[in-house]
Amino acid sequence: MGTIKQGVLGGFSGKVGTVIGASWKGTAYMRGQATHVKNPRTPKQIEQRTKMEFARNFLSQAQEFLNVGLKDVAKHQSPLNYAASQMMRNAITGDYPDYSPVYSKLVWSHGLLTQPIVETVYANYNGIDFLWQDNSGQGNAKADDISMVVVCNAEKKEVRCFMNGFTRATQSTHCEFPEEWVGDHIHVYITMRSADGKLISNSHYCGVFFLE
């Protein structure tokens, strides 16, 4: 039975007939009850569920980053679910059940803050160094914007996040990796966020590097 909490004009929670009421982040919504499916585990459905599970498991390693990077575009769903749906559409390759990310198409953040202008990226066994131009004053870029980095290990399918790098004015930042990553290929992304955390830039894919 559904429960009306704000009178006849308010939303409701629970089930009324074939309609289900619920809310997400303070927004009330209704959806129809799913119809009965004779075979809910067809090959196509299993493939889609397996692909979604792969996307969620991979991206969940960067959930802290996604919570900041996609908070403004993930409407009526969590940033992780939003990222997984985008990855499903644009950034997965392979056949069931062996999937891999399309690293160049992964999106870790999306926003209106001006991106950094990356000049050079150095990667070796000591870690990775970014050098960029100080484009403070271009658009809404400010000197105290903070760099954030995502690194994906292609061989190990591992993801590492670095949430608090140096500022835009510093023009560089450094990230270190586990020793066992030496000999692997890594895909690298950088983002800027404002010092007050209100603005975020689009993530920038810097390319793939071999750690030696």
PyMOL commands that set and color helices and strands:
alter all, ss='L'
color gray80, all
select helices_A, chain A and resi 43-69+79-90+103-105+168-170+179-181
alter helices_A, ss='H'
color red, helices_A
select strands_A, chain A and resi 3-4+12-16+19-24+27-32+92-95+98-101+117-124+127-133+146-153+158-162+172-175+185-193+204-210
alter strands_A, ss='S'
color yellow, strands_A
deselect
rebuild
show_as cartoon
